[in-house]
């Protein structure tokens, strides 16, 4: 029969109270963990570092050019909300599709492979094949322009610098010279469009004002002339021949002349007020800092990529080591349970055999 013996001095480490554990036990466990899984941790570390290096070698560097516009208002807004609205309006105009179309046509970006042009790159190989097999339709000027607009919008960024009237613009490109050229063209196009819109608006307003002034002046002059002519005709007649009807007509002409003169004067006053308001609320954008060729690539960032790969490799190695410990502990527990079950079965079998051996001796007096 198998028997298990346990010495009186044997102590189960797991049954020890927490206060009796040595302070260096966690450090010893950590060192033991590293020793057990050093190979897998090193392998994971070098794999992540290798993947990061491959990414840095294969990734196409992107350069970011920056420029700044200052929003010049003749009379600053009275509250922060008005100022924010004014600056945000300028940002919306810079990011508008109309301005992007002008820049794309001016620089021929629709045919540039970086903006999804017809030629170059992997897409230039896949698209003709897909058209041959009928998977896609032939490209049109509209589709080419839409693709260029989408790429242009992703690469162009604008933001307000704090609470100032300065708008910072950035543009990403694989060519640093191209990035600066496109961004300067965006700024120049925006400023030129504002000046042209202001000039056209001024011409339309000037024409309307001239026409309206001529009309009101003519009405006032005609009414005054009618009064003078009527008074001159009426002066040659005796006063006894003046009838009530003629006096009523004269009063009506005088009222019309007075109304026309007041309308002309009111229009002149309103015109001067509108001109003052327009001059005080006029908003213009000026190029504060011109975009120049960026010296370093903005992405990929080598330090950040390597840092993430190092931290990720260490954490992944630790996670794999912990998983291996958990799996190994589960297998050991299963094995211990099976061994214990076998011992119990053997002990039960031995007990049954012993009972059978003692049974005849107990029954012998009955036989007698």
Secondary structure, DSSP 8 states (H G I E B T S, - for coil): -------TT---GGGS-GGGS-TTHHHHHHHHHHHHTHHHHHHHHHHHHHHHHHHHHHS--BEEEEEEEEEEESS--SSHHHHHHHHHHHHHHHT-HHHHHHHHHHHTGGG-GGGT-SSSHHHHHHHHHHHHTTSS----HHHHHHHHHHHHHHHEEEEE-TTSSEEEEEEEESSHHHHHHHHHHHHHHHHHHHHHHHHHHHHHHHHHHHHHHHHHHHHHHHHHHHHHHHHHHHHTS-GGG--HHHHHHHHHHHHHHHHHHHHHHHHHHHHHHHHHHHHHS-EEEEEEE-----SS-SBS-HHHHHHHHHHHHHHHHHHHHHHHHHHHHHHHHHHHHHHHHHHHHHHHHHHHHHHHHHHHHHHHHHH-
